[in-house]
């Protein structure tokens, strides 16, 4: 019998092999269309292209001609994301462990954002470490525009799986991947910078920093980054 800690690793290895064969058949209609001479380069090395109807980022969110390096951090000014809206057909999956107070605050913020913006939201609960990878796959199989993840336990499994699904956008709230790929955006803050990979809880971790107000800002700013074409960065919110 495999130890619990290794169960999701085995599942991830199998998933990576199978997804490599199926990724080429994925729906690519949601991917940004390349242009011949982009003025702004994103985390994937291609042009920064906002999704249709996403509005405009305000001053102070990012310097368009000098975004951070891939996987780097941007610190947007408060409210600089308020002018961004999601497309009318935008769909989101909430992938969550929902097992501790901090995660519940983050998940509630995602649900509140979806209700406020009238975005259809599907929830996938990963309630067992042995089933984290199947839960991630279930979220991917929804073929939503964005998978939003809450819960530190999902960080390491996501680090293994997300690179194999380049067409799927992910947003991690309240944590981040140690080495994110261009399709994974994170929204966190000083008290919520868990990065997985055996690094343990960050010395700056502060459970009291997981307030509904800060979680709401993180969700809104993170989504704004994704739909504005700035996927693959860490969005640091106050």
C-alpha positions in Angstrom: 0.0 0.0 0.0 1.4 3.4 -1.0 1.9 6.0 1.7 -0.7 8.8 1.6 1.9 11.4 0.8 2.9 9.6 -2.4 -0.6 8.8 -3.7 -1.2 12.0 -5.5 2.4 11.8 -7.0 1.6 8.5 -8.7 -1.7 9.8 -9.9 0.0 12.9 -11.2 2.6 10.9 -13.1 -0.2 8.9 -14.8 -2.2 12.0 -15.6 0.9 13.7 -17.1 1.5 10.8 -19.5 -2.2 10.6 -20.6 -2.6 14.4 -20.9 0.4 14.7 -23.2 -1.5 12.5 -25.7 -4.8 14.4 -25.3 -3.6 18.0 -25.0 -3.3 18.4 -28.7 -7.0 17.8 -29.1 -8.0 20.4 -26.5 -10.2 23.3 -27.6 -7.8 26.1 -28.6 -10.5 28.6 -29.4 -10.0 30.4 -26.1 -6.3 31.0 -26.6 -5.1 34.5 -27.6 -4.5 35.0 -31.3 -0.9 35.7 -32.0 0.1 39.0 -33.7 3.0 39.6 -36.0 4.8 42.2 -33.9 3.5 42.4 -30.3 4.4 45.5 -28.4 4.0 43.9 -25.0 5.3 40.4 -24.2 3.6 38.2 -21.6 4.8 35.4 -19.3 4.6 32.9 -22.2 6.8 34.9 -24.5 3.9 35.9 -26.7 1.7 39.0 -26.9 -0.4 40.2 -24.1 -3.9 40.0 -25.4 -6.9 40.7 -23.2 -10.1 38.6 -23.5 -12.9 40.3 -25.4 -14.9 42.7 -23.2 -12.4 42.7 -20.4 -12.2 46.4 -20.0 -9.0 48.2 -19.1 -6.6 48.0 -16.2 -6.1 51.3 -14.4 -2.8 53.1 -13.9 -0.6 51.4 -11.4 -1.6 47.8 -12.1 1.5 47.0 -14.2 3.8 48.9 -16.5 2.6 47.6 -19.9 5.9 48.0 -21.6 7.9 46.5 -18.8 6.0 43.7 -17.1 7.8 41.5 -14.6 9.8 38.5 -15.8 7.9 35.2 -16.2 6.8 34.1 -12.8 7.6 37.5 -11.4 5.6 39.6 -9.1 3.4 42.7 -9.9 2.1 44.9 -7.1 -0.9 46.7 -8.4 -2.2 49.9 -6.9 -5.4 49.4 -4.9 -8.4 49.7 -7.2 -6.4 49.6 -10.4 -8.3 46.4 -11.4 -11.8 47.9 -10.8 -12.4 48.8 -14.5 -11.9 45.2 -15.7 -14.9 43.0 -16.4 -15.0 39.4 -17.6 -16.5 38.4 -21.0 -20.3 37.6 -21.0 -19.7 33.9 -21.6 -16.9 33.5 -19.0 -17.1 30.4 -16.8 -15.2 29.5 -13.7 -14.5 26.4 -11.6 -13.7 26.7 -7.9 -11.3 23.9 -7.0 -11.0 23.8 -3.2 -10.0 21.7 -0.2 -12.4 23.7 1.9 -11.0 22.1 5.1 -9.7 25.0 7.2 -10.9 28.5 8.2 -8.5 30.3 5.9 -9.5 28.3 2.9 -13.1 28.8 3.6 -12.6 32.6 3.6 -10.9 32.4 0.2 -13.6 30.1 -1.2 -16.3 32.5 0.1 -14.6 35.3 -1.7 -14.6 33.4 -5.0 -18.3 32.6 -4.6 -19.1 36.2 -3.7 -17.2 37.5 -6.7 -19.0 35.0 -9.1 -22.4 36.1 -7.7 -21.6 39.8 -8.0 -20.3 39.5 -11.5 -22.9 37.0 -12.7 -20.3 34.4 -13.6 -21.5 30.7 -13.7 -19.5 28.9 -11.0 -18.9 25.2 -10.7 -17.3 23.9 -7.4 -15.0 20.8 -7.2 -14.1 19.8 -3.7 -10.8 18.0 -3.1 -11.4 16.6 0.4 -8.8 13.8 0.4 -5.1 14.1 -0.4 -5.3 10.8 -2.3 -7.9 12.3 -4.6 -6.3 15.8 -5.2 -5.1 14.9 -8.7 -8.4 13.4 -9.8 -10.1 16.5 -8.4 -7.8 18.7 -10.4 -8.6 16.7 -13.5 -12.3 17.0 -12.8 -11.9 20.7 -12.7 -10.0 20.7 -16.0 -12.7 18.5 -17.5 -15.2 21.3 -17.0 -13.5 23.2 -19.8 -14.1 26.5 -18.0 -12.2 29.7 -18.9 -10.5 29.7 -15.5 -9.9 27.2 -12.6 -9.6 29.1 -9.3 -7.8 27.1 -6.6 -8.0 27.6 -2.8 -6.3 25.5 -0.2 -2.6 25.0 0.4 -2.8 21.2 0.0 -3.4 21.7 -3.7 -0.3 23.6 -4.4 2.1 20.7 -5.0 -0.3 18.6 -7.1 -1.1 21.7 -9.2 2.7 22.2 -9.7 2.8 18.7 -11.3 -0.4 18.9 -13.3 -0.7 22.4 -14.7 2.3 22.3 -17.0 0.6 19.6 -19.0 -2.5 21.7 -19.7 -1.2 24.8 -21.3 -4.6 25.8 -22.7 -6.2 25.9 -19.3 -5.8 29.0 -17.2 -5.4 28.7 -13.4 -5.6 31.2 -10.6 -4.3 30.3 -7.2 -5.6 32.5 -4.4 -3.7 32.8 -1.1 -0.7 30.7 -2.2 1.5 30.3 -5.3 3.6 27.8 -7.1 7.4 27.8 -6.6 7.9 27.6 -10.3 4.7 28.6 -12.1 4.1 28.1 -15.8 2.6 30.9 -18.0 -0.9 29.5 -17.5 -0.8 29.7 -13.7 -1.4 33.1 -12.0 -1.3 33.6 -8.2 -2.9 36.3 -6.1 -1.6 36.5 -2.5 0.0 38.8 0.1 2.7 38.8 2.8 0.7 36.7 5.2 -0.3 34.1 2.6 2.7 33.1 0.5 2.8 29.3 0.8 4.8 27.8 -2.1 4.8 24.1 -1.5 7.7 21.8 -2.6 8.5 20.9 1.0 9.2 24.5 2.0 6.6 24.3 4.8 4.7 27.3 6.1 6.4 30.6 5.2 7.8 32.6 8.2 5.6 35.5 7.1 2.4 33.4 7.3 -0.4 35.1 9.3 -3.7 33.4 9.6 -5.3 36.6 10.7 -4.4 38.2 7.4 -7.1 36.0 5.6 -9.8 38.5 5.9 -12.9 38.6 3.7 -11.8 42.1 2.4 -8.3 41.0 1.5 -9.5 37.8 -0.1 -12.0 39.7 -2.2 -9.2 42.0 -3.4 -7.0 39.1 -4.3 -9.8 37.4 -6.3 -10.7 40.5 -8.2 -7.1 41.5 -8.9 -6.1 38.0 -9.9 -9.0 37.6 -12.3 -8.3 41.0 -13.7 -4.7 40.0 -14.5 -5.8 36.8 -16.2 -8.5 38.3 -18.4 -6.3 41.3 -19.3 -3.6 38.9 -20.7 -1.2 38.9 -17.7 -1.4 35.3 -16.9 1.7 33.6 -15.3 2.5 36.2 -12.7 2.2 36.7 -9.0 -0.3 39.5 -8.2 0.6 40.9 -4.8 -2.3 42.6 -3.1 -2.3 44.9 0.0 
